[in-house]
Amino acid sequence: MTGEQLVLLRGKLGLTQRQFAEIIGMSGSAVAMVEANHRKMSATMRAKIAANIPINDELLSFFDSTEKLNRINPV
């Protein structure tokens, strides 16, 4: 997951960086660093998101569409 996708996920959930970080059990600064593309998402963060954020069909479709757009127009 890219930093941009993390921002979109957090926004879709209506959470601040701090709230999101608390839910996944990581620091707010770690979330901010990934969102700003200053750090790549670690396997640990990815696992914590998967374990603590319910991903439904709507969110999966949303990320599928952003992935397709990124392939067409790389950032």
N, C-alpha and C positions, 0 to 999 in steps of 0.2 A: 504494500500500500504506500502510495506516495504521500508527501506532506500535504499536497493539495486535496487528495482524497480523504485524508484524515480530517482536514478542516471541513470538508463537505459532510463527512459522516457526523462529526460533532455538531455541526449546524443543523443537520437533518434531525438530530436527536434533541436539539434545543438546549444544549449544555455549554457552559463556559469551559475554558481550558481547565480551570481548577476542579469543577464538578466532574468533568470527564476523567481527569487524572485520579481523583478520589475513587471513582467507580472501578477503574481498572487497577488501582493499587500502585500507581507510579507517581512521580513528582510532576508538578505543573511545569517545571522547567524542561523536563524530558519531553513532554507533549509539545511545548512551545518550540523546542529545538527541531523536532521532527517536522512540525507544521511549517517552519520557516526554511526547511531543507538545509539546515545546518548540521543535521545528523540523520543518518539512515535509520529507519525503523528496525529495532533489534528483534530477534526471534522471541525474546522474552516479552516485549511489548505486544507483538503480534499475538502471542499465546494468551496474554492477559485480556486483550480486546476480545478474542474469540471466546474466552471463558466467561466474560462479564457483560458483553453487549449482545443482546438478542438480535440476530440478523434474520430478517424475514424476507419473503420473496420480493417485496417492494424495494428494500435496500439492495438486495442482490441485483435486481434489474437496474437500479440506479447506478451501481458501480460498473455493471456491464456496459452501460451506455457511456459512462465517462471514460472507460478504457478504450472503447472504440473511437471516441473523439480524440483521445490522446494519441492514438496510432495515426489518425488522419492529420492532426495538427500538433506535433510534438512541441512541448514547452521548452 
